[in-house]
Amino acid sequence: MFGGKYRTLERLDPSAYYENANSLKGNTYLIEGTVVNSLGSNPTQGRLFSLAVTSSQRTWVLPIFIPKELMGLNIQKNQRYMAKVKVNDQGVLHVVEISKP
C-alpha cells in the first residue's frame, strides 16, 4: 500500500516534531512505529494513541489521532503500523491512512 504511492513521502523526523511541532503544521509525513497505548476515544471524533517510533538510535513516543472515519480499523497495542499523517493545527499527528507494513 505505501511502497508505491507514498515512496516519495517524507518520513517524519521525531526530533524536529519534539523540538517544535508548530513549525510542521499542515505538512504531511510518513511514520512507522509500534502502538504503545490507547490514550482516549471519542465516538464522534476518533481515537488517540501513542506510537513508538525509532529514529537515529533513539525511540520517540508520538501522539497519533485516528479520526472517526478510520475507527473501524482494529488498532492493537504492540502492533507495528505505517501511517500517512498530517500535522494538524494543534500539532497532533492526524492519521490520513494507516496499515501494517
C-alpha positions, 0 to 999 in steps of 0.5 A, a space after each residue: 500500500 505505501 511502497 508505491 504511492 507514498 515512496 516519495 513521502 517524507 518520513 517524519 523526523 521525531 526530533 524536529 516534531 519534539 523540538 517544535 511541532 508548530 513549525 510542521 503544521 499542515 505538512 504531511 509525513 510518513 511514520 512507522 512505529 509500534 502502538 504503545 497505548 490507547 490514550 482516549 476515544 471519542 465516538 464522534 471524533 476518533 481515537 488517540 494513541 501513542 506510537 513508538 517510533 525509532 529514529 537515529 538510535 533513539 525511540 520517540 513516543 508520538 501522539 497519533 489521532 485516528 479520526 472517526 472515519 478510520 475507527 473501524 480499523 482494529 488498532 492493537 497495542 504492540 502492533 507495528 503500523 505505517 501511517 500517512 499523517 498530517 500535522 494538524 493545527 494543534 500539532 497532533 499527528 492526524 492519521 490520513 491512512 494507516 496499515 501494517 507494513 
